[in-house]
Amino acid sequence: MMQITVNGTVTKIPENLSMTELLEQLDLLGKRLAVEVNAELVPRSRFDEHRLAVDDQVEIIHAVGGG
């Protein structure tokens, strides 16, 4: 297990977890959102290949429609 921070909350996750797997664990997979890791945007097309590391700072921002 390793420790990361998700939206300001310290979270323990399995080592070598992908962004897709994290979002799946958080029940957010398939939702409209943007993800930053250590202040860098991770494109949705890279969620499968992006592996999280110890002490990563993850920010998940939900897209909200409006008019």
The first five atom37 places (N, CA, C, CB, O) and aatype in JSON, in Angstrom:
{
  "aatype": [12, 12, 5, 9, 16, 19, 2, 7, 16, 19, 16, 11, 9, 14, 6, 2, 10, 15, 12, 16, 6, 10, 10, 6, 5, 10, 3, 10, 10, 7, 11, 1, 10, 0, 19, 6, 19, 2, 0, 6, 10, 19, 14, 1, 15, 1, 13, 3, 6, 8, 1, 10, 0, 19, 3, 3, 5, 19, 6, 9, 9, 8, 0, 19, 7, 7, 7],
  "atom_mask": [
    [1, 1, 1, 1, 1],
    [1, 1, 1, 1, 1],
    [1, 1, 1, 1, 1],
    [1, 1, 1, 1, 1],
    [1, 1, 1, 1, 1],
    [1, 1, 1, 1, 1],
    [1, 1, 1, 1, 1],
    [1, 1, 1, 0, 1],
    [1, 1, 1, 1, 1],
    [1, 1, 1, 1, 1],
    [1, 1, 1, 1, 1],
    [1, 1, 1, 1, 1],
    [1, 1, 1, 1, 1],
    [1, 1, 1, 1, 1],
    [1, 1, 1, 1, 1],
    [1, 1, 1, 1, 1],
    [1, 1, 1, 1, 1],
    [1, 1, 1, 1, 1],
    [1, 1, 1, 1, 1],
    [1, 1, 1, 1, 1],
    [1, 1, 1, 1, 1],
    [1, 1, 1, 1, 1],
    [1, 1, 1, 1, 1],
    [1, 1, 1, 1, 1],
    [1, 1, 1, 1, 1],
    [1, 1, 1, 1, 1],
    [1, 1, 1, 1, 1],
    [1, 1, 1, 1, 1],
    [1, 1, 1, 1, 1],
    [1, 1, 1, 0, 1],
    [1, 1, 1, 1, 1],
    [1, 1, 1, 1, 1],
    [1, 1, 1, 1, 1],
    [1, 1, 1, 1, 1],
    [1, 1, 1, 1, 1],
    [1, 1, 1, 1, 1],
    [1, 1, 1, 1, 1],
    [1, 1, 1, 1, 1],
    [1, 1, 1, 1, 1],
    [1, 1, 1, 1, 1],
    [1, 1, 1, 1, 1],
    [1, 1, 1, 1, 1],
    [1, 1, 1, 1, 1],
    [1, 1, 1, 1, 1],
    [1, 1, 1, 1, 1],
    [1, 1, 1, 1, 1],
    [1, 1, 1, 1, 1],
    [1, 1, 1, 1, 1],
    [1, 1, 1, 1, 1],
    [1, 1, 1, 1, 1],
    [1, 1, 1, 1, 1],
    [1, 1, 1, 1, 1],
    [1, 1, 1, 1, 1],
    [1, 1, 1, 1, 1],
    [1, 1, 1, 1, 1],
    [1, 1, 1, 1, 1],
    [1, 1, 1, 1, 1],
    [1, 1, 1, 1, 1],
    [1, 1, 1, 1, 1],
    [1, 1, 1, 1, 1],
    [1, 1, 1, 1, 1],
    [1, 1, 1, 1, 1],
    [1, 1, 1, 1, 1],
    [1, 1, 1, 1, 1],
    [1, 1, 1, 0, 1],
    [1, 1, 1, 0, 1],
    [1, 1, 1, 0, 1]
  ],
  "atom_positions": [
    [[0.85, -1.19, 0.0], [0.0, 0.0, 0.0], [0.89, 1.24, 0.0], [-0.96, 0.01, 1.23], [2.01, 1.22, 0.51]],
    [[0.35, 2.32, -0.58], [1.06, 3.59, -0.57], [0.06, 4.71, -0.3], [1.81, 3.83, -1.91], [-1.15, 4.51, -0.39]],
    [[0.58, 5.85, 0.03], [-0.26, 6.99, 0.42], [-0.22, 8.08, -0.65], [0.2, 7.55, 1.77], [0.86, 8.46, -1.12]],
    [[-1.41, 8.58, -1.03], [-1.54, 9.73, -1.91], [-2.56, 10.67, -1.26], [-1.99, 9.31, -3.37], [-3.19, 10.32, -0.26]],
    [[-2.71, 11.85, -1.82], [-3.73, 12.78, -1.35], [-4.71, 13.02, -2.48], [-3.1, 14.13, -0.86], [-4.31, 13.38, -3.59]],
    [[-6.0, 12.82, -2.21], [-7.05, 13.03, -3.21], [-7.96, 14.14, -2.71], [-7.86, 11.72, -3.48], [-8.63, 13.98, -1.68]],
    [[-7.99, 15.25, -3.43], [-8.8, 16.41, -3.05], [-8.61, 16.77, -1.58], [-10.28, 16.13, -3.32], [-9.57, 17.06, -0.86]],
    [[-7.35, 16.76, -1.14], [-7.02, 17.18, 0.21], [-7.13, 16.11, 1.28], [0.0, 0.0, 0.0], [-6.83, 16.37, 2.45]],
    [[-7.56, 14.91, 0.91], [-7.72, 13.83, 1.88], [-6.65, 12.76, 1.65], [-9.13, 13.21, 1.77], [-6.51, 12.24, 0.54]],
    [[-5.9, 12.44, 2.69], [-4.88, 11.39, 2.58], [-5.58, 10.06, 2.38], [-3.95, 11.36, 3.85], [-6.51, 9.71, 3.12]],
    [[-5.13, 9.31, 1.38], [-5.76, 8.06, 0.99], [-4.7, 6.99, 0.77], [-6.62, 8.24, -0.28], [-3.65, 7.27, 0.19]],
    [[-4.97, 5.78, 1.24], [-4.06, 4.66, 0.98], [-4.6, 3.85, -0.18], [-3.89, 3.76, 2.25], [-5.79, 3.51, -0.22]],
    [[-3.72, 3.55, -1.13], [-4.1, 2.8, -2.32], [-3.05, 1.72, -2.58], [-4.25, 3.74, -3.56], [-1.93, 1.81, -2.07]],
    [[-3.4, 0.69, -3.36], [-2.4, -0.31, -3.74], [-1.31, 0.33, -4.61], [-3.07, -1.49, -4.49], [-1.57, 1.28, -5.34]],
    [[-0.11, -0.21, -4.52], [0.98, 0.28, -5.36], [0.69, -0.02, -6.83], [2.32, -0.35, -4.94], [0.0, -0.99, -7.15]],
    [[1.23, 0.83, -7.71], [1.14, 0.67, -9.16], [-0.29, 0.82, -9.69], [1.68, -0.68, -9.57], [-0.62, 0.27, -10.73]],
    [[-1.14, 1.56, -8.98], [-2.52, 1.77, -9.38], [-2.57, 2.8, -10.52], [-3.38, 2.25, -8.18], [-1.87, 3.81, -10.47]],
    [[-3.39, 2.54, -11.53], [-3.56, 3.5, -12.62], [-4.64, 4.51, -12.25], [-3.92, 2.77, -13.95], [-5.41, 4.3, -11.32]],
    [[-4.68, 5.61, -12.98], [-5.72, 6.62, -12.75], [-7.1, 6.0, -12.98], [-5.51, 7.85, -13.68], [-8.03, 6.28, -12.23]],
    [[-7.22, 5.18, -14.01], [-8.5, 4.51, -14.28], [-8.93, 3.68, -13.08], [-8.39, 3.62, -15.53], [-10.1, 3.71, -12.68]],
    [[-8.0, 2.93, -12.5], [-8.31, 2.08, -11.35], [-8.69, 2.91, -10.13], [-7.13, 1.17, -11.01], [-9.59, 2.53, -9.38]],
    [[-8.01, 4.05, -9.92], [-8.38, 4.93, -8.81], [-9.79, 5.45, -8.99], [-7.38, 6.1, -8.69], [-10.59, 5.42, -8.06]],
    [[-10.1, 5.94, -10.18], [-11.44, 6.48, -10.44], [-12.5, 5.4, -10.28], [-11.52, 7.09, -11.84], [-13.61, 5.67, -9.81]],
    [[-12.17, 4.17, -10.66], [-13.09, 3.05, -10.48], [-13.34, 2.81, -8.99], [-12.52, 1.77, -11.15], [-14.48, 2.61, -8.58]],
    [[-12.29, 2.83, -8.18], [-12.43, 2.64, -6.73], [-13.27, 3.73, -6.1], [-11.05, 2.6, -6.06], [-14.01, 3.48, -5.15]],
    [[-13.17, 4.95, -6.64], [-13.92, 6.09, -6.1], [-15.32, 6.2, -6.71], [-13.15, 7.38, -6.34], [-16.05, 7.15, -6.43]],
    [[-15.69, 5.23, -7.57], [-16.98, 5.21, -8.26], [-17.17, 6.46, -9.12], [-18.13, 5.09, -7.25], [-18.27, 7.02, -9.18]],
    [[-16.1, 6.89, -9.78], [-16.15, 8.08, -10.63], [-15.86, 7.78, -12.09], [-15.16, 9.11, -10.12], [-15.92, 8.68, -12.93]],
    [[-15.56, 6.54, -12.42], [-15.21, 6.18, -13.78], [-16.38, 6.45, -14.72], [-14.78, 4.7, -13.86], [-17.51, 6.06, -14.43]],
    [[-16.11, 7.12, -15.83], [-17.13, 7.42, -16.81], [-17.85, 8.74, -16.58], [0.0, 0.0, 0.0], [-18.63, 9.17, -17.42]],
    [[-17.58, 9.39, -15.45], [-18.21, 10.69, -15.17], [-17.41, 11.8, -15.83], [-18.33, 10.93, -13.64], [-16.23, 11.64, -16.14]],
    [[-18.07, 12.93, -16.03], [-17.41, 14.09, -16.62], [-16.56, 14.78, -15.56], [-18.45, 15.08, -17.24], [-17.08, 15.37, -14.61]],
    [[-15.24, 14.68, -15.74], [-14.35, 15.28, -14.76], [-12.99, 15.56, -15.37], [-14.21, 14.38, -13.53], [-12.66, 15.06, -16.45]],
    [[-12.22, 16.36, -14.67], [-10.82, 16.62, -15.03], [-9.97, 16.17, -13.85], [-10.57, 18.14, -15.37], [-10.39, 16.26, -12.69]],
    [[-8.77, 15.68, -14.16], [-7.89, 15.18, -13.1], [-6.51, 15.81, -13.25], [-7.79, 13.64, -13.16], [-5.92, 15.82, -14.33]],
    [[-6.02, 16.34, -12.13], [-4.65, 16.85, -12.06], [-3.87, 15.98, -11.08], [-4.62, 18.36, -11.63], [-4.39, 15.58, -10.04]],
    [[-2.62, 15.7, -11.42], [-1.71, 15.03, -10.5], [-0.49, 15.92, -10.36], [-1.32, 13.58, -11.02], [0.2, 16.22, -11.33]],
    [[-0.23, 16.34, -9.13], [0.89, 17.24, -8.85], [0.83, 18.49, -9.73], [2.23, 16.51, -9.05], [1.84, 18.92, -10.29]],
    [[-0.37, 19.06, -9.84], [-0.65, 20.31, -10.57], [-0.48, 20.19, -12.08], [0.25, 21.4, -10.06], [-0.37, 21.21, -12.77]],
    [[-0.47, 18.97, -12.62], [-0.41, 18.76, -14.06], [-1.64, 17.98, -14.5], [0.9, 18.02, -14.47], [-1.96, 16.93, -13.94]],
    [[-2.33, 18.51, -15.52], [-3.52, 17.87, -16.05], [-3.17, 16.52, -16.67], [-4.21, 18.77, -17.09], [-2.2, 16.4, -17.42]],
    [[-3.95, 15.5, -16.34], [-3.79, 14.18, -16.94], [-4.93, 14.01, -17.95], [-3.8, 13.02, -15.84], [-6.09, 13.93, -17.56]],
    [[-4.61, 13.95, -19.25], [-5.66, 13.77, -20.25], [-6.39, 12.44, -20.06], [-5.07, 13.86, -21.67], [-5.79, 11.44, -19.69]],
    [[-7.67, 12.45, -20.33], [-8.48, 11.22, -20.21], [-7.86, 10.08, -21.02], [-9.94, 11.48, -20.68], [-7.93, 8.92, -20.61]],
    [[-7.27, 10.4, -22.15], [-6.66, 9.38, -23.01], [-5.47, 8.69, -22.34], [-6.23, 10.0, -24.32], [-5.03, 7.64, -22.82]],
    [[-4.95, 9.25, -21.25], [-3.8, 8.67, -20.56], [-4.16, 8.06, -19.2], [-2.74, 9.73, -20.36], [-3.27, 7.61, -18.48]],
    [[-5.44, 8.03, -18.85], [-5.85, 7.48, -17.55], [-5.37, 6.04, -17.35], [-7.37, 7.55, -17.41], [-4.94, 5.68, -16.26]],
    [[-5.45, 5.21, -18.4], [-5.06, 3.8, -18.28], [-3.56, 3.65, -18.03], [-5.45, 3.03, -19.54], [-3.14, 2.77, -17.28]],
    [[-2.76, 4.49, -18.67], [-1.3, 4.34, -18.56], [-0.68, 5.15, -17.43], [-0.67, 4.74, -19.86], [0.45, 4.87, -17.03]],
    [[-1.4, 6.14, -16.9], [-0.83, 6.97, -15.84], [-0.85, 6.21, -14.52], [-1.61, 8.31, -15.7], [-1.92, 5.89, -14.0]],
    [[0.33, 5.91, -13.99], [0.46, 5.19, -12.72], [0.72, 6.18, -11.6], [1.6, 4.14, -12.8], [1.54, 7.08, -11.73]],
    [[0.01, 6.01, -10.51], [0.18, 6.89, -9.36], [1.41, 6.49, -8.56], [-1.08, 6.86, -8.47], [1.79, 5.32, -8.53]],
    [[2.01, 7.48, -7.9], [3.23, 7.25, -7.13], [3.02, 7.74, -5.69], [4.45, 7.97, -7.78], [2.1, 8.51, -5.41]],
    [[3.89, 7.29, -4.8], [3.84, 7.69, -3.39], [3.81, 9.21, -3.28], [5.05, 7.11, -2.62], [4.57, 9.91, -3.94]],
    [[2.91, 9.71, -2.43], [2.77, 11.14, -2.12], [2.25, 11.99, -3.27], [4.08, 11.67, -1.69], [2.34, 13.22, -3.2]],
    [[1.7, 11.38, -4.33], [1.07, 12.18, -5.39], [-0.06, 13.0, -4.8], [0.55, 11.27, -6.53], [-0.75, 12.57, -3.88]],
    [[-0.25, 14.19, -5.34], [-1.35, 15.08, -4.98], [-2.34, 15.05, -6.13], [-0.84, 16.55, -4.67], [-2.06, 15.59, -7.21]],
    [[-3.5, 14.45, -5.93], [-4.5, 14.29, -6.97], [-5.67, 15.22, -6.7], [-4.99, 12.81, -7.06], [-6.21, 15.26, -5.59]],
    [[-6.06, 15.97, -7.72], [-7.24, 16.82, -7.64], [-8.21, 16.36, -8.71], [-6.89, 18.34, -7.82], [-7.86, 16.28, -9.88]],
    [[-9.43, 16.05, -8.3], [-10.48, 15.61, -9.22], [-11.55, 16.69, -9.23], [-11.08, 14.22, -8.8], [-12.14, 17.01, -8.2]],
    [[-11.78, 17.24, -10.42], [-12.73, 18.34, -10.57], [-13.89, 17.85, -11.43], [-12.05, 19.61, -11.21], [-13.69, 17.4, -12.56]],
    [[-15.08, 17.95, -10.89], [-16.28, 17.51, -11.61], [-16.74, 18.61, -12.56], [-17.41, 17.13, -10.62], [-16.83, 19.78, -12.18]],
    [[-17.04, 18.22, -13.8], [-17.56, 19.17, -14.78], [-19.04, 19.42, -14.49], [-17.37, 18.64, -16.24], [-19.8, 18.49, -14.25]],
    [[-19.42, 20.68, -14.51], [-20.8, 21.06, -14.24], [-21.32, 21.83, -15.45], [-20.91, 21.92, -12.93], [-20.72, 22.82, -15.86]],
    [[-22.42, 21.37, -16.0], [-23.03, 22.06, -17.13], [-23.82, 23.25, -16.66], [0.0, 0.0, 0.0], [-24.31, 23.3, -15.53]],
    [[-23.95, 24.19, -17.53], [-24.71, 25.39, -17.16], [-25.15, 26.12, -18.41], [0.0, 0.0, 0.0], [-24.86, 25.72, -19.53]],
    [[-25.85, 27.19, -18.18], [-26.33, 27.88, -19.37], [-26.58, 29.29, -19.16], [0.0, 0.0, 0.0], [-26.99, 29.99, -20.08]]
  ]
}
